[in-house]
Amino acid sequence: MTPPLSRPLPADLPASPQTERIGFLLLPEFPIYAFILAMEALRVANQNAGERLFSTHLITIDGKPVAAGNGMTVAPDLAVADAPFLPTVIVFACNHPEKQHRRNLLAWLRRLDRHGALIGAVDTGQFTLAEAGLLDGYTVTLHWEAMSLFRERYPDIEVRESLFAIDRNRLTCAGGVATLDMMLHLIAIRHGRALAEVVSNGMVHGRIRHDSEVQREDADDALGVVNHRLAGIVQIMEENLEAPLSTVELASRAGISIRQIERLMRETLGETPSRYYLKLRLQAARNHLFYGDLPIQEIGHACGFSSPSVLSRAFKAHFGVSPREFRLQFSADRLERFRPELRRQPGIETGGARA
């Protein structure tokens, strides 16, 4: 295992009564690239302000070093049980966040909320906040790959695909570089737009993106076409995975003929509508397997497959392994990366995972 990542010594800047204490709760396999961007944004803000506007406090569930998604470990300052009240706390999580839903953790987050804390989540930390009941009535975002599973788990919470979302006393973010945009907005809210722009330029970020901007390239750009009609069709497919629509229904909702939709898909994607739709559903099934522990039968239902066997055949034809084999590969990879003292099961090769 990689030795714990030592925290850099804080700059010799004077603190003040106005110094804002921000807690970063790091759950196992948290996205270290997002965490570093958040830390650095606050450090650069302090440096350019000439005073300690923000102090950061690293927290883990048990107070022990925690491994990030890439295997690096970070030494915390505090355990959840020892953490004082912090006016702002942001949860960083990634793969399988639901495995970390400890009672003491959820109770601590609820106490923070009762005392008026600003509570945020990055990447998939939103699962933890939702499990604590802290996202009811809020509009949130999270990493697009985990949205299908989140909606399945928490259907009453409004989710939008954006870089980040600020809704009253909740901050939620897709992760990655979007974390920097969220922190820049937090800096601007607290200390003005001018300082946020100085921090952005200092980190060679350029334009500070708005919360409403989408996580992925617009379908027009990603598919190499300038065709809003096609983008609309793909969006309709993505919004109807559990009960797939027929080509007739797709055409009707898109307001075009069946022949037009078939020609659009063939000329721009090289696929029939039904084949492309199947690929979207299989990708959603893969994301369920990657991020959650839903039974394969439930995953099949959520992604529009009539039975586990139908899902298994289609999944293996597309990805080369069955859903069960994919889940086993991922579990073996997690053991190898985070518990190297435990040997992987014979005959199981490791699969990829988003660090």
C-alpha positions in Angstrom: 0.0 0.0 0.0 1.2 3.5 -0.8 2.5 5.4 2.3 0.0 7.9 3.7 0.0 11.2 1.8 1.3 13.8 4.2 -0.6 17.1 4.4 1.5 20.0 3.2 2.4 22.4 5.9 0.0 25.4 5.9 1.2 28.7 4.7 2.3 31.0 7.4 -0.8 33.1 7.2 -2.6 34.8 10.1 -5.9 33.3 11.1 -8.8 35.5 12.1 -12.2 35.1 13.7 -13.7 35.1 10.2 -11.6 32.0 9.1 -14.1 29.5 7.8 -13.6 25.9 8.8 -14.3 23.4 6.1 -14.4 19.6 6.7 -13.6 17.1 4.0 -15.1 13.7 4.8 -13.1 11.1 2.8 -14.8 7.8 2.3 -12.8 4.8 1.0 -12.0 5.0 -2.7 -12.7 8.7 -2.8 -11.6 10.5 -6.0 -8.2 12.0 -5.1 -8.1 14.3 -8.1 -11.3 16.1 -7.0 -10.1 16.3 -3.4 -6.8 17.9 -4.4 -8.6 20.5 -6.6 -10.8 21.4 -3.7 -7.9 21.7 -1.2 -5.7 23.7 -3.7 -8.5 26.1 -4.5 -8.8 27.1 -0.8 -5.0 27.2 -0.4 -4.6 29.5 -3.3 -7.4 31.7 -2.1 -5.7 32.1 1.3 -2.4 32.8 -0.4 -3.8 35.5 -2.6 -5.9 37.1 0.2 -2.9 37.3 2.5 -4.8 35.7 5.3 -6.3 32.4 6.2 -9.8 32.7 4.9 -10.3 29.0 5.0 -9.0 26.2 7.2 -9.4 22.6 6.1 -10.0 19.6 8.3 -9.7 16.0 6.9 -12.1 13.5 8.4 -12.5 9.7 8.0 -15.1 7.4 9.6 -12.6 5.8 12.1 -9.8 8.4 12.1 -7.4 6.0 10.2 -5.7 6.7 6.9 -8.0 6.1 4.0 -7.2 4.8 0.5 -8.3 6.9 -2.5 -9.5 5.4 -5.7 -6.0 5.2 -7.1 -4.7 3.4 -4.0 -2.9 6.4 -2.4 -3.7 6.8 1.3 -4.4 10.1 3.0 -3.9 10.6 6.8 -6.8 12.5 8.4 -7.0 15.0 11.2 -10.0 13.5 12.9 -12.4 10.7 13.2 -16.1 11.3 12.8 -16.6 10.6 16.5 -14.0 13.3 17.5 -15.0 16.0 15.0 -16.2 19.3 16.4 -19.0 21.2 14.7 -17.9 22.4 11.3 -20.0 25.0 9.5 -19.2 23.4 6.1 -18.6 19.7 5.4 -18.2 18.1 2.0 -18.3 14.3 1.5 -16.0 12.8 -1.1 -16.9 9.3 -2.3 -16.6 7.2 -5.4 -17.0 3.4 -6.1 -19.6 1.6 -4.1 -20.5 4.5 -1.7 -23.3 2.5 -0.2 -20.9 0.2 1.6 -19.9 3.1 3.9 -23.3 3.9 5.4 -22.4 3.4 9.0 -24.9 4.5 11.6 -22.5 6.8 13.4 -21.6 8.5 10.1 -25.2 9.1 9.2 -26.1 10.3 12.7 -23.1 12.8 12.6 -24.3 14.3 9.3 -27.8 14.7 10.7 -26.4 16.5 13.7 -24.5 18.9 11.4 -27.7 19.6 9.6 -29.7 20.3 12.7 -27.0 22.8 13.7 -27.2 24.6 10.4 -24.1 23.4 8.6 -23.7 23.7 4.8 -23.3 20.1 3.7 -22.0 19.0 0.3 -21.1 15.9 -1.7 -18.8 15.2 -4.6 -18.9 12.4 -7.2 -21.1 9.8 -5.3 -21.1 11.2 -1.8 -24.7 12.1 -2.6 -25.7 8.5 -1.8 -24.5 9.1 1.8 -26.4 12.3 2.2 -29.5 10.7 0.7 -29.3 7.8 3.0 -29.1 10.2 5.9 -32.3 11.9 4.7 -30.5 15.2 3.9 -31.4 15.5 0.3 -35.2 15.3 0.5 -36.8 18.3 -1.2 -33.5 19.4 -2.8 -32.3 19.4 -6.4 -28.9 17.6 -6.7 -26.4 16.4 -9.1 -23.8 13.6 -9.1 -21.5 11.9 -11.5 -23.5 11.0 -14.6 -22.4 7.3 -14.5 -24.1 6.9 -11.1 -27.3 8.8 -11.8 -29.3 5.7 -12.9 -28.6 3.8 -9.7 -29.2 6.9 -7.6 -32.6 7.5 -9.2 -33.4 3.8 -8.6 -32.5 4.1 -5.0 -34.0 7.5 -4.3 -36.7 8.1 -6.9 -38.2 11.1 -5.0 -35.0 13.2 -5.0 -34.8 15.5 -8.0 -31.6 14.9 -10.0 -30.2 17.0 -12.8 -27.1 16.4 -14.9 -25.0 19.5 -14.3 -21.5 20.3 -13.1 -22.7 21.2 -9.6 -25.9 22.3 -7.9 -26.3 24.8 -5.1 -29.7 24.5 -3.4 -29.9 26.5 -0.2 -27.6 24.7 2.3 -26.7 21.8 0.0 -23.7 21.7 -2.4 -23.5 18.7 -4.8 -21.0 18.2 -7.5 -20.3 15.7 -10.3 -16.6 15.5 -9.3 -13.5 15.7 -11.4 -12.7 19.2 -12.7 -16.2 20.3 -11.8 -15.1 20.2 -8.2 -12.8 23.2 -8.9 -15.7 25.2 -10.4 -17.9 24.5 -7.3 -15.1 25.6 -5.0 -14.6 28.8 -7.0 -18.3 29.6 -6.7 -18.0 29.0 -2.9 -15.0 31.4 -2.8 -17.0 34.0 -4.8 -20.0 33.7 -2.5 -17.9 34.1 0.6 -15.3 36.7 -0.6 -16.2 38.1 -4.0 -15.9 37.2 -7.7 -12.6 39.0 -8.0 -10.8 36.6 -5.7 -12.4 33.6 -7.3 -11.1 34.7 -10.7 -7.6 35.2 -9.3 -7.7 31.6 -7.9 -9.0 30.3 -11.3 -6.3 32.0 -13.2 -3.7 30.9 -10.7 -4.7 27.3 -11.2 -4.7 27.9 -15.0 -8.4 27.0 -15.1 -9.5 29.9 -17.3 -13.3 30.5 -17.4 -15.2 29.7 -14.2 -18.0 27.5 -15.4 -21.6 27.9 -14.1 -23.5 25.3 -12.1 -26.0 24.7 -14.8 -23.5 23.6 -17.4 -23.7 19.9 -18.4 -21.2 17.3 -17.4 -20.8 15.6 -20.8 -20.4 17.1 -24.2 -23.7 17.9 -25.8 -24.9 15.0 -27.9 -24.5 17.1 -31.0 -20.7 17.6 -30.4 -20.0 14.1 -28.9 -21.5 12.4 -31.9 -19.8 14.7 -34.4 -23.1 16.1 -35.8 -25.0 19.3 -35.6 -28.4 17.9 -35.2 -30.6 18.9 -32.3 -33.2 16.4 -33.4 -30.9 13.5 -32.9 -29.7 14.8 -29.5 -33.4 14.9 -28.5 -33.9 11.3 -29.6 -30.9 10.1 -27.5 -32.2 12.0 -24.5 -35.6 10.3 -24.8 -33.8 6.9 -24.9 -31.8 7.8 -21.8 -34.9 8.9 -19.9 -36.8 5.6 -20.8 -34.4 2.8 -19.9 -36.7 0.8 -17.6 -39.5 0.6 -20.1 -37.8 0.9 -23.5 -39.9 2.6 -26.2 -40.5 1.1 -29.7 -39.1 2.9 -32.7 -42.7 4.0 -33.4 -42.9 5.6 -30.0 -39.5 7.2 -30.3 -40.5 8.7 -33.6 -43.8 10.0 -32.2 -42.1 11.6 -29.2 -39.5 13.2 -31.3 -42.0 14.5 -33.8 -40.5 12.8 -36.9 -41.3 9.8 -39.0 -39.9 6.3 -38.5 -38.0 6.5 -41.7 -36.4 9.8 -40.6 -35.3 8.4 -37.2 -33.8 5.3 -38.8 -31.9 7.4 -41.4 -30.6 9.8 -38.7 -29.3 7.0 -36.5 -27.8 5.1 -39.4 -26.1 8.1 -41.0 -24.7 9.6 -37.8 -24.2 6.6 -35.5 -24.0 3.7 -37.9 -26.7 2.0 -35.8 -30.3 1.2 -36.0 -32.4 2.9 -33.3 -33.0 -0.4 -31.5 -29.3 -1.4 -31.5 -28.2 2.0 -30.1 -30.9 1.9 -27.5 -29.7 -1.5 -26.4 -26.2 -0.2 -26.0 -27.4 2.6 -23.7 -29.3 0.1 -21.6 -26.3 -2.2 -21.3 -24.1 0.8 -20.3 -26.6 1.6 -17.6 -26.5 -2.0 -16.4 -22.8 -1.8 -16.2 -22.9 1.3 -14.1 -25.3 -0.4 -11.7 -22.9 -3.3 -11.3 -20.0 -0.9 -10.9 -21.5 1.5 -8.3 -24.1 -0.6 -6.4 -25.0 -3.9 -5.0 -28.5 -4.4 -6.5 -29.3 -8.0 -7.4 -28.8 -8.7 -11.1 -32.5 -9.4 -11.5 -33.3 -5.8 -10.2 -30.7 -4.3 -12.5 -32.2 -6.1 -15.4 -35.6 -4.7 -14.6 -34.2 -1.2 -14.1 -32.6 -1.3 -17.5 -35.5 -2.8 -19.4 -34.6 -6.5 -19.7 -37.4 -9.0 -19.3 -35.3 -11.5 -17.2 -31.8 -12.0 -15.8 -31.0 -14.5 -18.6 -31.9 -11.9 -21.3 -29.6 -9.3 -19.6 -26.8 -11.9 -19.2 -26.8 -12.9 -22.9 -26.9 -9.3 -24.1 -24.3 -8.1 -21.6 -21.8 -10.9 -22.4 -22.3 -10.3 -26.2 -21.4 -6.6 -25.7 -18.8 -6.7 -22.9 -17.4 -10.2 -23.2 -18.3 -11.2 -19.7 -21.6 -11.9 -18.0 -22.9 -9.5 -15.3 -21.9 -11.9 -12.6 -18.4 -12.2 -14.0 -18.1 -8.4 -14.3 -19.1 -8.0 -10.7 -16.6 -10.7 -9.6 -13.8 -9.1 -11.6 -14.5 -5.7 -10.0 -14.5 -7.3 -6.5 -11.2 -9.0 -7.2 -9.7 -5.8 -8.4 -10.8 -4.0 -5.3 -9.2 -6.7 -3.1 -6.0 -6.5 -5.0 -5.7 -2.7 -4.8 -7.0 -2.1 -1.3 -6.2 -5.4 0.5 -3.1 -6.7 -1.2 -2.5 -9.2 1.6 -5.6 -11.1 0.5 -4.9 -13.1 -2.7 -7.4 -12.8 -5.5 -9.5 -15.9 -6.3 -7.8 -18.2 -8.8 -9.0 -17.8 -12.3 -10.4 -14.3 -11.9 -8.6 -11.5 -13.7 -9.0 -8.0 -12.5 -11.3 -5.6 -14.3 -11.0 -1.8 -14.8 -12.4 0.7 -12.4 -12.7 4.4 -12.3 -10.2 5.7 -9.8 
